[in-house]
Amino acid sequence: MAKSKTRKTTKKPRERRIALDTLGIAANGAAKLSPAIIEELKRQLLVSVSQLGVVGDSARAWNDIRLACILARRLERKGVVRGLSIAISDATDALDDIYKRNMASGVWRTNQISGADRERLTELARVHIFQLSQLGKSEFEGAFLQSNAEAMAMPRAVESETAKHRPDLPEFHEPVRLAA
């Protein structure tokens, strides 16, 4: 005797509808960063460039500029603003040179930065601020979170005096080159 084929029907669970203002969400995410935010980021980046040769501040400044380099490289790869890779690569090279000079003794020792390195990092600041002025809020947030995660996975420069007071911060090792 043949078995009858019976289909068991299962009811789909009823979807809960959540009222979202999708146009408002999209408009907010697509909105450009405010000029006040861009101006503050520019100010902070230029202060970091100027503090690279200051004892006690150079490691923090180096880390801030490194994060800006990572973010600028990520934005270049995303294609939001293209054609700035030479300035970003030059700034990365300058950061590597500064690292090598400051770590020559095996621990971070602040040295004066050369005029050429300062010029390359100032150009990075100019280029990076231009990139940020072209981004929407959601693009910036996504790229910043990804760049921050990438930066946290890399070693950081730590002033030897800071390391005595903050043993939880790792000492800096050989710099990791950003993928092109």
Salt bridges, closest charged atoms under 4 A:
GLU40 OE2 - ARG43 NH2 2.60
ASP64 OD2 - ARG60 NH1 2.49
ASP93 OD1 - ARG177 NH1 2.98
ASP96 OD2 - ARG177 NH1 2.24
ASP97 OD2 - ARG120 NH2 3.14
ASP117 OD2 - ARG101 NH2 2.70
ASP117 OD1 - ARG120 NH2 2.40
GLU123 OE2 - ARG126 NH2 2.56
GLU150 OE1 - ARG74 NH2 2.65
ASP168 OD2 - ARG166 NH2 2.98
